[in-house]
Amino acid sequence: MEGQIISLCQTYSGTGTTVSEEVRLAHLAAYDVIDTGPEDEFDRLVRMVRTALNAPIALLCFIDSERVFFKSQVGYETGEIPRQGAFCDQTIRQDQPFLIRDTLQDARFSEYAFVKGEPHVRAYAGAPLVVGDGIRLGSIAICDTQPRDFTENEIQSLVDLSRVAVDELSLRRAKREAEVARKQLRAAIDAIPDGFMLFDENERLVLFNRRIKELYPPNATKLRVGASYEEMIRETVMLGWYPDAIGNEEEVIQRALAYHRDPKGVVEQPTANGGWLRVSNTRTATGETVAFRVDISELKQREQDLFLLATRDALTGLLSRGSILKELELEIERSSRNGARSSILIVDADHFKQINDMCGHLAGDEVLKELAHRMGSVLREVDRIGRLGGEEFIVVLPDTGIEEAVKVAERLRQAVETLVIPAGEARHSSEPLRVTVSIGVAEWRSGESFECIYARADNCLYAAKAAGRNRIEYDCELEGRDAHLQMNV
């Protein structure tokens, strides 16, 4: 029997590896089992080993530098005991099970407290819990109150259950490390400054970060794990989150679904709060979809600011010279294609140098801004007005013949005529200064270039000034005036 037991024990580990106590304790710490509460997996194993070896006491313990910590026990209730002199301490010093037939006949243990006092242990069998390359962290064991021999089957059961205990221990560690990794991943994803979502191969939401909740409507209920992308996009569209979807909701939904299933490039999307999102999806090799949502509202605002800087007059906010002349060119091209009527007004503030000289340039700037405001107030939304430079402006009137253009010019002249600089604000003058404008009007003629219509309107402007200012002239011919328009931007 003894030879058979040794043979079984040699197959248990067979590593023969000797590791330092420092290494052993480091591995023990990595499993994080010392001073932890009961766990069902280990309690079941202890009950099984007690039944298999028909013993009153069964234990599963781990051993640190100074004590034996009982993770689970049946038949004897104690949390820990000193390591020195303990049966389990002897067990972890070898690869094979440690057996004691009669403790009173073993000088190493005959005076041990567990033998002399409660629970009066007379027989012991323990198998080490071996992880890695021969690193022994603790043991699974039984104690009997009577001397006994241990059969080959009992030893084999003890060895098998020690291996199961090691498997459970490794699984427990893997679960704990997976939970730590999950929390780290969660923290990392939440730290991403952009919105992040992960959809599975069935287009259901698996994971999303805190930022994504800030980028979507606060009353969206479908933003939850398990929701499908279609549910989410339908809800946000129906909540009015996408202004460009209003009135064509289903078209926008289908376009979004198509992009989600076959993402190519990026999509820029305005939102109801006046912001903009950049939508970027990527399909993984296994069919999941990684989705990012980037808030580009600030970028869009900068783009708008740069656009205004490039297309708007800095002082008045009207279209710049280059922009308004481009609008005129486009309008003439449209009229040429469609045969539509178009007219232009060229407006010039009368005696503006006098305003600058008497009131100062800052006051002159305020007058120009007020002129721009008053002229814009009498125009239609489709009309375009820009500043050519100095105190000269141009108005483009789409779908407007000469008769209606003259009426618009008159309304504009009257709106400006009431602008007065109070007495006392002008140097060398005790009288208020009236601000007036002269206006030249021209209608586009078939086959005519936009330079020609501009030159005819400009000629009419000169005629208005020559006739006394604060008036409108139209249908003036060039009569020797240069018809060439310098397109300075």
C-alpha positions in Angstrom: 0.0 0.0 0.0 2.7 2.5 0.9 4.5 2.0 -2.4 1.2 2.5 -4.3 0.6 5.8 -2.4 4.0 7.1 -3.3 3.4 6.2 -6.9 0.2 8.2 -7.0 1.9 11.2 -5.3 4.7 11.3 -7.8 2.2 11.8 -10.6 0.5 14.7 -8.8 3.1 17.3 -9.7 6.4 15.8 -10.6 8.0 19.2 -11.0 10.5 18.9 -8.2 10.7 22.7 -8.5 11.9 24.6 -5.5 10.8 28.2 -5.3 11.7 30.9 -2.7 9.3 31.9 0.0 9.3 35.4 -1.4 8.1 34.1 -4.8 5.5 31.9 -3.2 4.1 34.8 -1.2 4.0 37.0 -4.3 1.9 34.4 -6.1 -0.3 34.1 -3.1 -0.9 37.8 -3.0 -1.8 37.8 -6.7 -4.7 35.4 -6.1 -6.1 37.7 -3.3 -7.6 35.0 -1.2 -6.2 35.8 2.3 -8.8 37.4 4.6 -11.7 36.9 2.2 -15.1 35.5 3.0 -16.7 32.1 2.3 -17.3 31.2 -1.4 -19.6 28.5 -2.6 -17.1 26.9 -5.0 -14.6 26.2 -2.2 -17.3 25.2 0.3 -18.5 22.6 -2.1 -15.1 21.1 -2.5 -14.6 20.9 1.2 -17.8 19.0 1.6 -16.9 16.7 -1.2 -13.5 15.8 0.3 -15.1 15.2 3.7 -17.5 12.8 2.1 -15.0 11.1 -0.2 -12.6 10.4 2.8 -15.4 9.9 5.4 -13.8 12.3 7.9 -15.4 14.5 10.6 -13.2 17.5 9.6 -12.3 18.9 6.2 -10.3 22.1 5.4 -9.2 24.2 2.6 -6.5 26.7 3.6 -3.9 29.1 2.3 -0.6 29.9 4.1 1.1 33.3 4.3 4.3 34.1 6.1 3.0 33.6 9.6 -0.4 31.9 9.6 -2.7 29.4 8.1 -5.9 31.0 6.8 -8.9 28.7 6.5 -10.9 29.7 3.4 -13.4 26.9 4.0 -13.9 24.3 6.7 -16.4 21.7 7.9 -16.4 20.1 11.3 -14.2 22.7 13.0 -14.8 26.4 13.1 -11.7 28.7 13.2 -10.5 31.5 11.0 -6.8 31.0 11.2 -4.0 29.4 13.3 -0.3 30.1 13.5 1.7 28.6 10.7 4.5 27.2 12.9 3.9 23.5 13.6 0.7 23.2 11.6 -0.1 20.1 9.5 -0.7 22.3 6.5 2.7 24.0 6.7 4.3 20.6 6.3 2.0 19.8 3.4 3.1 22.7 1.3 6.8 21.7 1.7 6.4 18.8 -0.8 4.6 18.0 -4.1 3.0 14.8 -2.8 0.1 14.5 -0.3 1.2 14.6 3.3 -0.3 11.7 5.4 -0.2 11.0 9.2 -1.7 7.7 10.3 -1.5 8.4 14.0 -0.4 11.8 15.3 0.4 10.5 18.8 3.0 8.2 17.2 4.6 11.1 15.3 7.1 13.1 17.4 6.6 16.2 15.2 2.9 16.5 16.1 2.3 14.6 19.3 2.4 17.8 21.4 0.6 19.9 18.8 -2.4 21.8 20.2 -4.8 20.3 17.7 -3.7 16.9 18.9 -3.6 17.4 22.7 -6.7 19.6 22.7 -9.8 20.2 20.6 -10.5 18.8 18.1 -8.0 16.0 19.2 -6.8 15.2 15.7 -5.3 11.7 15.4 -5.1 11.3 11.6 -4.4 13.8 8.8 -4.3 13.7 5.0 -3.6 16.8 3.0 -2.7 17.6 -0.7 -0.9 20.8 -1.6 -2.6 23.3 -3.9 0.0 23.7 -6.6 -0.1 26.6 -9.2 2.2 27.5 -12.0 5.6 25.7 -11.9 5.4 24.0 -8.5 4.3 27.0 -6.4 2.3 25.7 -3.4 -0.2 28.2 -1.9 -2.1 26.0 0.5 -3.8 22.7 0.9 -7.0 20.8 0.9 -7.1 18.3 3.8 -9.1 16.1 6.2 -8.6 15.4 9.9 -9.9 12.4 11.8 -10.3 11.9 15.5 -9.2 8.3 15.2 -6.0 6.8 13.8 -6.5 5.5 10.3 -4.9 4.3 7.1 -5.8 5.9 3.8 -6.7 3.8 0.8 -5.4 4.4 -2.7 -8.9 5.6 -3.8 -9.0 8.1 -0.9 -5.6 9.5 -1.8 -6.6 9.7 -5.4 -9.8 11.6 -4.5 -7.8 14.0 -2.4 -5.4 14.6 -5.2 -8.2 15.1 -7.7 -10.1 17.5 -5.5 -6.9 19.5 -4.9 -6.6 19.9 -8.7 -10.2 21.0 -8.9 -9.5 23.5 -6.1 -6.6 24.9 -8.1 -8.8 25.2 -11.2 -11.4 27.1 -9.2 -8.7 29.2 -7.8 -7.4 30.0 -11.3 -10.9 30.7 -12.6 -11.6 32.9 -9.6 -8.4 34.9 -10.4 -9.3 35.1 -14.1 -12.7 36.4 -13.2 -11.3 39.0 -10.8 -8.7 40.1 -13.4 -11.4 40.2 -16.1 -13.5 42.4 -13.8 -10.5 44.7 -13.1 -9.9 44.8 -16.9 -13.6 45.6 -17.5 -13.5 48.4 -15.0 -10.3 49.7 -16.6 -11.8 49.5 -20.0 -14.9 51.3 -18.8 -12.8 54.0 -17.2 -10.7 54.4 -20.4 -13.8 54.6 -22.6 -15.4 57.1 -20.3 -12.2 59.2 -20.5 -12.5 59.4 -24.3 -13.5 63.0 -25.0 -15.6 61.9 -27.9 -18.8 59.9 -28.0 -18.1 56.1 -28.3 -20.5 53.2 -29.0 -20.0 49.6 -29.8 -22.6 47.6 -31.6 -22.6 43.8 -32.0 -23.0 42.0 -35.3 -26.8 42.2 -34.9 -26.6 46.0 -34.6 -27.4 46.0 -30.9 -25.7 48.4 -28.5 -23.1 46.6 -26.4 -21.2 49.5 -24.9 -21.2 53.3 -24.8 -19.4 56.0 -22.8 -20.6 58.9 -20.7 -19.9 61.4 -23.5 -22.4 59.8 -25.9 -25.2 60.6 -23.4 -24.2 64.3 -23.5 -24.3 64.4 -27.3 -27.8 62.9 -27.6 -31.3 64.1 -26.4 -31.6 63.9 -22.6 -35.0 62.3 -23.0 -33.8 59.5 -25.4 -34.9 56.2 -23.8 -33.4 53.9 -26.5 -29.8 54.8 -25.6 -29.3 51.7 -23.5 -27.4 48.4 -23.8 -29.4 46.0 -25.9 -31.2 48.6 -28.0 -30.8 48.3 -31.8 -29.3 51.0 -33.9 -32.6 51.3 -35.8 -34.5 51.9 -32.6 -32.1 54.6 -31.5 -32.0 56.5 -34.8 -35.8 56.4 -35.2 -36.3 57.8 -31.7 -33.8 60.6 -32.1 -35.2 61.6 -35.5 -38.8 61.5 -34.1 -37.6 63.7 -31.2 -36.6 66.3 -33.7 -32.9 66.0 -32.8 -31.9 66.4 -36.5 -33.2 69.6 -38.1 -32.5 68.4 -41.6 -34.8 65.4 -41.0 -37.9 67.4 -40.3 -40.4 66.7 -43.1 -38.4 63.8 -44.6 -37.9 61.7 -41.5 -38.0 58.2 -43.2 -35.5 59.2 -45.9 -33.0 60.4 -43.2 -33.6 57.2 -41.2 -32.9 55.0 -44.1 -29.8 56.9 -45.1 -28.5 56.6 -41.5 -29.2 52.8 -41.5 -27.4 52.4 -44.8 -24.4 54.2 -43.5 -24.4 52.2 -40.3 -24.4 48.9 -42.2 -21.8 50.0 -44.8 -19.9 52.9 -43.3 -17.7 54.8 -45.8 -16.1 58.0 -44.9 -17.5 60.4 -42.3 -20.8 62.2 -42.0 -21.4 65.7 -40.6 -24.7 66.1 -38.9 -26.4 69.3 -37.4 -28.3 68.8 -34.2 -31.3 70.5 -32.6 -29.2 72.4 -30.0 -27.4 74.3 -32.8 -24.4 72.0 -32.6 -22.7 69.7 -35.1 -21.6 66.1 -34.9 -19.1 64.2 -37.0 -20.3 60.6 -37.4 -17.6 58.0 -38.0 -18.3 54.3 -38.0 -15.9 51.3 -38.6 -16.8 47.7 -39.1 -14.6 45.1 -37.4 -13.5 41.8 -39.0 -16.0 40.0 -36.8 -19.0 42.2 -37.8 -19.2 44.6 -34.9 -19.5 48.3 -35.5 -17.3 50.8 -33.6 -19.0 54.2 -33.7 -17.5 57.6 -32.8 -19.4 60.8 -32.4 -17.3 64.0 -32.3 -18.7 67.4 -31.3 -17.5 69.7 -34.1 -19.7 72.6 -33.1 -16.7 74.9 -32.3 -15.0 73.9 -35.6 -18.1 74.7 -37.6 -18.4 78.0 -35.8 -14.8 78.8 -36.8 -15.5 77.8 -40.3 -18.5 80.1 -40.3 -16.5 82.9 -38.9 -13.8 82.4 -41.5 -16.5 82.3 -44.2 -18.0 85.5 -43.0 -14.6 87.1 -42.8 -14.0 86.1 -46.4 -17.5 87.1 -47.8 -18.7 89.9 -45.5 -17.7 93.5 -45.1 -16.1 93.9 -41.7 -17.7 97.2 -40.9 -21.3 96.9 -42.2 -21.8 93.1 -42.2 -23.0 93.3 -45.8 -21.5 91.2 -48.6 -18.0 92.2 -49.4 -17.1 93.7 -52.8 -15.9 90.3 -54.2 -18.9 88.4 -52.9 -21.6 90.9 -54.2 -20.0 91.1 -57.6 -19.9 87.3 -57.7 -23.6 87.3 -56.8 -24.2 89.7 -59.7 -22.3 87.5 -62.1 -24.3 84.4 -61.0 -27.6 86.3 -61.3 -26.8 87.4 -64.8 -25.9 83.8 -65.8 -29.2 82.6 -64.3 -31.2 85.3 -66.2 -29.4 84.3 -69.4 -30.4 80.7 -69.0 -34.0 81.3 -67.9 -34.9 84.6 -69.6 -35.7 86.1 -66.2 -35.7 89.9 -65.5 -33.0 91.2 -63.2 -32.1 94.7 -62.1 -29.4 96.3 -59.9 -29.1 99.5 -57.9 -25.8 101.3 -57.2 -26.1 103.5 -54.2 -23.7 106.2 -53.0 -24.0 108.3 -49.9 -24.1 112.0 -50.7 -21.3 114.3 -49.5 -19.9 111.6 -47.3 -16.5 113.2 -47.1 -18.2 116.2 -45.5 -19.6 113.8 -42.8 -16.2 112.4 -42.1 -14.5 115.9 -42.0 -17.1 117.4 -39.7 -18.0 114.5 -37.5 -14.9 112.3 -37.6 -14.3 108.9 -39.1 -15.8 107.0 -36.2 -19.1 108.8 -36.6 -18.8 108.2 -40.4 -18.4 104.5 -39.7 -21.6 104.6 -37.6 -23.4 106.3 -40.4 -22.3 103.6 -42.9 -23.5 100.9 -40.5 -26.9 102.6 -40.1 -27.1 103.0 -43.9 -26.6 99.3 -44.3 -29.2 98.5 -41.8 -31.9 100.8 -43.3 -31.3 99.7 -46.8 -31.4 96.0 -45.8 -34.7 96.6 -44.0 -36.6 97.5 -47.2 -35.2 94.6 -49.3 -36.6 91.1 -49.8 -35.0 88.0 -48.5 -33.9 87.0 -52.1 -32.3 90.4 -52.7 -28.5 90.8 -52.2 -26.8 93.9 -51.0 -23.0 94.5 -50.7 -20.5 97.2 -50.0 -18.4 98.1 -53.0 -16.0 100.2 -51.0 -16.1 103.6 -49.1 -19.7 104.8 -49.1 -20.8 103.0 -52.3 -23.1 100.0 -52.2 -24.8 97.7 -54.8 -28.1 95.9 -54.6 -28.9 92.8 -56.9 -32.7 92.3 -57.4 -33.6 88.9 -58.9 -36.8 88.6 -61.0 -37.3 92.3 -61.0 -37.9 94.6 -63.9 -37.0 98.3 -64.2 -40.4 99.5 -62.9 -40.3 97.6 -59.7 -36.6 98.2 -59.3 -37.2 102.0 -59.3 -39.9 101.5 -56.6 -37.4 99.6 -54.5 -34.8 102.3 -55.0 -37.4 105.0 -53.9 -38.2 103.1 -50.7 -34.5 102.8 -50.0 -33.9 106.5 -50.7 -36.7 107.4 -48.3 -35.5 105.1 -45.6 -32.1 106.8 -45.6 -33.5 110.3 -46.0 -34.7 110.4 -42.4 -31.2 109.7 -41.0 -30.0 112.9 -39.4 -26.8 113.7 -37.4 -27.9 116.0 -34.6 -26.6 119.5 -34.3 -23.6 119.7 -32.0 -22.2 116.4 -33.1 -20.7 117.9 -36.2 -17.8 120.3 -36.0 -18.2 123.8 -37.4 -21.9 123.4 -37.8 -24.8 124.4 -35.7 -27.3 122.7 -37.9 -28.2 119.0 -38.0 -26.7 117.1 -41.0 -29.0 115.1 -43.2 -27.8 111.9 -44.8 -29.0 111.1 -48.3 -28.1 108.8 -51.1 -28.1 108.9 -54.9 -29.1 105.8 -56.7 -28.5 104.5 -60.3 -30.9 101.8 -61.5 -30.4 99.4 -64.5 -32.2 96.3 -65.8 -30.3 93.5 -67.5 -30.7 93.3 -71.2 -30.6 90.0 -73.1 -27.1 89.2 -74.2 -25.6 91.8 -71.9 -22.6 91.0 -69.7 -22.8 91.7 -66.0 -20.0 94.3 -66.5 -22.3 96.2 -68.9 -25.3 96.3 -66.6 -23.0 97.5 -63.9 -21.6 100.3 -66.1 -25.0 101.5 -67.1 -26.2 101.6 -63.4 -23.0 103.4 -62.5 -23.6 105.9 -65.3 -27.1 106.5 -63.8 -25.6 107.1 -60.4 -23.4 109.8 -61.8 -26.4 111.3 -63.5 -28.3 111.4 -60.2 -25.4 113.2 -58.5 -25.1 115.6 -61.4 -28.8 116.4 -61.1 -28.5 117.4 -57.5 -28.2 114.2 -55.4 -30.8 112.5 -53.2 -32.5 111.2 -56.3 -32.8 108.2 -58.6 -31.9 107.9 -62.2 -32.5 105.0 -64.6 -32.3 103.9 -68.2 -29.1 106.0 -68.7 -26.9 105.1 -71.6 -23.2 104.9 -71.4 -22.5 107.8 -73.7 -18.7 107.5 -73.7 -18.3 106.4 -70.1 -16.0 103.4 -69.6 -18.1 100.2 -69.4 -15.3 98.1 -68.0 -15.7 96.9 -64.4 -12.6 96.2 -62.4 -13.3 93.0 -60.5 -11.2 93.7 -57.4 -11.9 91.4 -54.6 
